[in-house]
Amino acid sequence: MGKAHANNDFDLANVDYDFGIIKSTADQYDFTFVGDPAACAATVADEYGVESISSGEYVTSDSGHKLFYQEIGGTLHQTGNISGEAITSIIDFEQEVAPAPNALAFSNQQWLPQQIFSGVACVAMMFLFVALVQTLMEMPFFAPIRNPRPNLPARKGAGPWILDLILGILIPTVLFAPVSAYVMLWAGAGTPLASVFTSTNFSGIVGWLIVAIGLVGVIRIAVTAHLKKKNGGKLTLAELALAGEGETKVRASVPLKAFLLGMIVITVIFVWLWIVEGFLGINYQVWNLADYCAASPERLVRAIPYAILIFIVMMVGCSAQRILPSTGDERRDTWIAVAVDTVLAALPLFILLVMQYGGSMIIGTGQTIIPQIDIYGNGMNTSVGALDFAFGYCYMMGGTTGAVTYLYRKYGNIWVGVFPAAIFAAFVTLMSFTLVA
């Protein structure tokens, strides 16, 4: 079974077995835009060495090889999202060329129920992560790293929200395509950095994270510090969410214990995933929609450089906590703060996903709303590959940011949240994105 797009050389004429190709009406193509179904059929016929080809028929090349070609609408090139029509056609084809002793039921092969339950389990995982942190924080060993939440002034007026719109959403959204493409070229396959940052597409999105989120966070902190100094004040650790009110130094035990707390949490989660996925068949990896690769010791090691970068970005990004006006109900205020921070953190990538994949599905020819960027320097159009990983990043960025906000309101500093969240993000939701040679 092949895909309707390939990298310049289909070489179908030399295929020595029945070869089925499903043409999607909503796909993104690497290297070559095949186009609409008619253009796809013409391309495949030319590559296979026959005069013409139609959906649902067998053709035989001059070399005697046989091809079954079928066009099906509604599938996406991310194989985690494949339509019921496509699944039914694949099984029907398999039954025709190699009948199974027991016929496969099409209804049992649909992905929608699996995706729904896996999505629920995926969200529940974030609650498990927070619950584990809270449980450990009740222990006498970890309890001292908390401090009373600083009493900081709430934001007032439309100004801070407009600043959020510009710095937190507009700028990151605009910068994604050029920044990720440049990083993919700078740290991609064949470069010295590729031995450290082993996934080209993954490097692209982390590079964007550093530039668009980390840099924006640094600018925000610098502007705040400048305004404080101008008014005769000084930016405090409490305003950076790093310590309690009046504290001038970060106690060394705080980050050290927060790191240990994160390592314990990640160990418990890995054991839980091994049990649930291995014995119960529940696949939590909706966050890894781009590849569904299993975790492994090699992938864990390859994820460490990314984990360090993610930690730095999260520390900078979460150090200026939004202080929203109080409603007088602490529980309600907490959930409002969590919801706001979760949505704002995930929104840039959500917008990009809707534009790129939603637009591609509407166009249906392999073209995308965001122009394709040539990162290989060979004059061919390529997809903005880093966006393939944005499915997991919406979950990771939104979920972990919301978790840090919740834990900050509960324990008074971001150390308690950022260390476990960065470790969780790198070694649970993102480890499978790394490559192993």
C-alpha positions in Angstrom: 0.0 0.0 0.0 1.6 3.3 -1.0 0.7 6.9 -0.7 -0.3 9.2 -3.5 2.8 11.3 -3.0 6.4 10.2 -3.2 9.7 11.8 -3.4 10.2 12.5 -7.1 10.7 8.9 -8.1 7.7 6.6 -7.8 9.5 3.7 -9.6 6.1 2.0 -9.8 7.0 0.1 -13.0 9.4 -2.1 -11.0 7.0 -3.0 -8.2 6.8 -6.8 -8.2 3.6 -7.3 -6.2 0.0 -6.0 -6.2 0.3 -2.4 -5.2 -2.7 -0.3 -4.0 -2.6 3.4 -3.9 -5.3 5.5 -2.2 -5.6 9.1 -3.4 -6.8 11.5 -0.7 -8.8 14.6 -1.6 -7.3 16.3 1.5 -3.6 15.8 1.9 -0.3 17.6 2.1 2.5 16.4 -0.1 6.2 16.5 0.5 8.4 17.3 -2.5 5.7 17.2 -5.2 2.2 18.6 -5.4 0.3 15.8 -7.2 -2.9 17.8 -7.3 -6.5 16.8 -7.5 -7.7 13.2 -8.2 -7.4 13.6 -12.0 -3.9 14.9 -11.8 -3.0 12.1 -9.4 -4.3 9.5 -11.7 -2.4 11.0 -14.6 0.8 11.1 -12.6 0.5 7.5 -11.4 -0.3 6.3 -14.9 2.8 8.0 -16.3 5.1 6.7 -13.6 3.7 3.2 -13.9 4.1 3.2 -17.7 0.5 2.9 -18.8 -1.6 5.1 -21.0 -4.3 5.9 -18.4 -5.7 4.6 -15.2 -9.1 4.9 -13.5 -10.2 4.4 -9.9 -11.2 0.9 -8.9 -9.5 -1.0 -11.8 -6.4 -3.1 -12.2 -3.8 -2.2 -14.9 -0.8 -4.2 -16.0 2.5 -2.6 -17.0 4.7 -3.7 -19.9 6.9 -5.5 -17.5 3.9 -7.6 -16.3 3.4 -6.0 -12.9 -0.1 -5.4 -11.7 -1.5 -2.2 -10.0 -4.8 -1.7 -8.3 -5.6 2.0 -8.1 -8.4 3.6 -6.1 -9.4 7.1 -5.2 -10.9 7.7 -1.8 -12.0 11.0 -0.3 -11.6 12.3 3.2 -8.3 10.9 4.4 -5.4 12.9 5.7 -1.7 12.1 5.3 -1.4 11.8 9.1 -2.3 8.1 9.3 -3.6 8.6 12.8 -6.6 10.3 11.1 -7.9 8.1 8.4 -11.6 8.0 7.3 -13.9 5.0 7.7 -14.3 4.9 3.9 -10.5 4.5 3.5 -10.4 1.7 6.1 -13.3 -0.1 4.5 -11.6 0.1 1.1 -8.3 -1.2 2.4 -9.9 -4.2 4.1 -12.1 -4.9 1.0 -9.0 -4.9 -1.1 -7.1 -7.2 1.3 -10.1 -9.6 1.4 -10.1 -9.7 -2.4 -6.4 -10.4 -3.0 -5.7 -12.4 0.2 -9.0 -13.6 1.9 -8.8 -14.0 5.6 -10.2 -17.2 7.2 -12.5 -15.0 9.3 -13.8 -12.0 7.5 -12.8 -8.7 9.1 -15.7 -6.6 10.2 -15.4 -3.1 8.8 -17.3 -1.6 11.8 -14.6 -2.9 14.2 -11.8 -1.1 12.3 -13.1 2.4 12.7 -10.7 4.8 14.4 -13.3 7.3 15.7 -14.2 5.4 19.0 -10.5 4.6 19.6 -9.6 8.3 19.2 -12.4 9.5 21.5 -11.4 7.1 24.3 -7.7 7.8 23.8 -8.4 11.5 23.8 -10.3 11.2 27.1 -7.4 9.2 28.5 -4.9 11.8 27.1 -6.6 14.6 29.0 -6.9 12.4 32.1 -3.2 11.9 32.0 -2.7 15.7 32.7 -4.9 15.4 35.8 -2.9 12.4 36.9 0.3 14.4 36.5 -1.0 17.2 38.7 -2.5 14.8 41.3 0.9 13.1 41.6 2.6 16.5 42.2 0.1 17.4 44.9 0.4 14.0 46.6 4.2 14.4 46.8 3.9 18.0 48.1 2.0 16.7 51.1 5.2 14.8 52.2 7.3 16.5 54.9 10.4 16.3 52.5 8.8 18.3 49.7 6.4 20.5 51.7 9.1 23.2 52.6 9.6 24.2 48.9 6.2 25.9 48.9 5.6 29.5 50.0 2.6 31.7 50.5 1.4 33.0 47.1 2.6 36.6 46.7 -0.1 39.3 46.9 0.4 41.0 43.5 -1.8 43.6 41.8 -4.3 42.2 39.3 -4.2 43.4 35.7 -6.5 46.2 34.8 -8.0 47.5 31.6 -7.6 46.3 28.0 -3.9 47.1 27.8 -2.5 43.8 29.2 -4.9 41.8 27.1 -3.9 43.6 23.9 -0.2 43.0 24.9 -1.1 39.3 25.3 -2.7 39.2 21.9 0.4 40.8 20.2 3.2 39.1 22.1 1.6 35.8 23.0 -0.5 35.0 19.9 0.1 37.3 16.9 3.9 37.3 16.9 4.4 33.6 17.5 1.8 32.7 14.9 3.5 34.9 12.2 7.0 33.7 13.1 6.2 30.0 13.0 6.8 29.2 9.3 10.0 31.2 8.8 11.6 30.4 12.2 10.8 26.6 12.1 12.0 26.3 8.5 15.3 28.1 9.2 15.9 25.9 12.3 15.1 22.8 10.3 17.8 23.9 7.8 20.3 24.9 10.5 19.9 21.8 12.7 18.5 19.3 10.2 19.9 16.1 8.8 23.5 16.3 7.7 24.4 19.2 10.0 26.7 18.9 13.0 23.8 19.6 15.4 21.8 16.6 14.0 23.7 14.2 16.2 22.3 16.1 19.2 19.0 17.2 17.9 17.9 14.1 16.1 14.5 15.0 14.7 14.6 17.7 12.0 10.9 18.6 12.3 11.0 18.4 16.1 14.0 20.8 16.1 12.0 23.2 13.9 9.1 23.5 16.4 11.4 23.7 19.5 13.4 26.4 17.7 10.2 28.3 17.2 9.4 27.8 20.8 12.7 29.3 21.9 12.4 32.3 19.5 8.7 33.1 19.6 7.9 32.1 23.2 11.2 32.4 25.0 12.2 35.6 23.4 8.8 37.2 23.9 9.0 36.2 27.6 12.4 37.8 27.9 11.1 41.0 26.3 8.1 41.0 28.6 10.3 40.6 31.7 12.8 43.3 30.5 10.0 45.8 29.8 8.5 45.1 33.3 11.9 45.5 35.0 12.5 48.8 33.1 9.1 50.2 34.1 9.7 49.2 37.8 13.1 50.9 37.7 11.7 54.0 36.1 9.2 54.3 38.9 11.9 53.8 41.5 11.2 50.2 42.2 12.9 46.9 41.5 11.6 43.6 39.9 11.3 41.1 42.7 11.5 37.3 42.8 7.9 37.3 43.9 6.9 39.1 40.7 8.8 36.5 38.7 6.9 33.8 40.6 10.2 32.3 41.8 9.8 33.0 45.5 7.6 34.3 48.3 6.9 37.9 49.0 9.9 39.7 50.5 12.4 36.9 49.6 15.5 38.1 47.9 17.2 34.7 47.1 16.0 31.4 45.8 16.8 28.7 48.3 19.0 26.0 46.7 16.8 23.3 48.0 13.8 24.5 46.1 14.9 23.8 42.5 16.8 20.6 43.6 13.7 19.2 45.4 11.5 20.3 42.5 13.7 18.4 40.1 13.6 15.3 42.2 9.8 15.7 42.5 9.6 15.8 38.7 11.7 12.6 38.3 9.5 10.7 40.7 6.4 11.8 38.9 7.8 10.8 35.5 8.8 7.4 36.8 5.3 6.7 38.2 3.7 7.9 34.9 5.9 5.6 32.8 5.0 2.6 35.0 1.3 3.5 34.6 1.6 3.9 30.8 3.4 0.5 30.6 0.7 -1.2 32.5 -2.3 0.5 30.8 -1.0 0.4 27.3 0.7 -3.0 27.6 -2.1 -4.9 29.3 -5.3 -3.0 28.8 -4.7 -1.7 25.2 -5.6 1.9 26.0 -3.4 4.1 23.8 -2.7 7.5 25.4 -0.6 8.6 22.5 -3.1 11.0 21.0 -0.5 13.6 21.9 1.9 11.8 19.5 -0.4 11.9 16.6 2.5 12.6 14.2 4.2 9.2 14.6 2.9 7.0 17.4 6.4 5.7 18.0 6.9 3.8 21.2 9.1 5.1 24.0 12.5 3.5 24.5 15.7 4.1 26.4 17.4 5.4 23.2 14.6 7.9 22.6 14.7 9.0 26.2 18.4 9.8 25.9 17.8 11.7 22.6 15.0 13.7 24.3 17.3 15.1 27.0 18.6 18.1 24.9 15.1 19.0 24.0 14.0 18.7 27.7 16.7 21.2 28.7 15.5 23.7 26.1 11.8 23.2 27.0 12.6 23.7 30.7 14.3 27.0 29.9 11.5 28.3 27.8 8.9 27.2 30.3 10.7 29.0 33.1 10.9 32.2 31.1 7.3 31.9 29.8 5.7 31.1 33.2 7.8 33.6 35.3 5.3 36.4 34.6 2.1 34.9 35.9 -1.1 36.6 34.8 -2.9 38.0 37.9 -6.5 38.1 37.0 -9.1 40.1 39.0 -10.6 38.2 41.9 -14.2 37.1 41.9 -14.1 36.4 45.6 -14.2 32.6 45.1 -10.7 31.1 45.2 -11.8 27.8 43.5 -13.5 29.7 40.7 -10.6 32.1 40.3 -8.2 29.2 40.1 -10.1 27.5 37.3 -10.5 30.7 35.4 -6.8 31.3 35.6 -6.0 27.8 34.5 -8.5 28.0 31.5 -7.1 31.4 30.4 -3.5 30.3 30.5 -4.2 27.0 28.9 -6.1 28.5 26.0 -3.6 31.3 25.4 -0.6 29.0 25.4 -2.2 26.6 22.9 -3.8 29.2 20.7 -1.0 30.1 18.3 -0.5 26.4 17.3 -4.2 25.8 17.2 -4.6 28.7 14.8 -1.8 27.4 12.6 -3.3 23.9 12.6 -6.7 25.2 11.5 -5.1 27.3 8.8 -2.8 24.6 7.5 -4.7 21.4 7.8 -8.2 22.8 7.7 -7.2 24.9 4.6 -5.5 21.8 3.0 -8.7 19.8 3.5 -10.8 22.5 1.9 -8.4 22.9 -1.1 -7.9 19.2 -1.5 -5.0 19.3 -3.9 -2.0 19.0 -1.5 -1.6 22.8 -1.4 -1.8 24.6 1.9 -2.7 28.0 3.2 0.7 28.7 4.6 3.2 28.7 1.7 5.4 25.7 1.4 9.0 26.4 2.3 12.0 24.9 0.5 14.3 24.0 3.4 16.4 21.6 1.3 17.6 24.1 -1.3 16.7 21.9 -4.2 14.0 24.1 -5.7 11.2 21.9 -4.7 8.2 22.8 -2.5 8.0 21.1 0.8 5.5 21.1 3.6 6.1 23.0 6.8 7.0 19.7 8.4 7.3 21.1 12.0 3.6 21.6 12.1 3.1 17.8 12.0 4.2 17.9 15.7 1.9 20.8 16.6 -0.9 18.2 17.4 1.1 17.1 20.4 2.3 20.5 21.2 -1.2 22.0 21.6 -1.7 19.4 24.3 1.7 19.8 25.8 1.9 23.6 25.7 -1.7 24.2 26.8 -1.9 21.4 29.3 1.4 21.9 31.1 1.0 25.7 31.2 -2.4 25.3 32.8 -0.8 22.8 35.2 1.9 25.2 36.2 -0.7 28.0 36.7 -2.7 25.7 39.0 0.3 24.6 41.0 1.6 28.2 41.3 -1.7 29.3 42.8 -1.5 26.4 45.2 2.2 26.5 46.2 3.3 30.1 45.6 6.1 29.6 43.1 6.6 28.1 39.6 9.5 25.7 40.6 6.9 23.2 41.9 5.2 23.2 38.5 7.8 23.9 35.8 10.3 21.2 36.7 7.7 18.3 36.7 5.9 19.9 33.7 9.1 20.3 31.6 10.1 16.7 32.4 6.6 15.4 31.6 6.5 17.4 28.3 9.9 16.1 27.2 9.8 12.5 28.3 6.1 11.6 28.0 4.5 13.7 25.3 7.6 14.3 23.1 10.0 11.4 23.5 8.6 9.5 20.6 9.3 12.5 18.3 13.1 11.9 18.6 14.8 9.6 16.1 17.1 6.7 16.8 19.7 5.9 14.2 
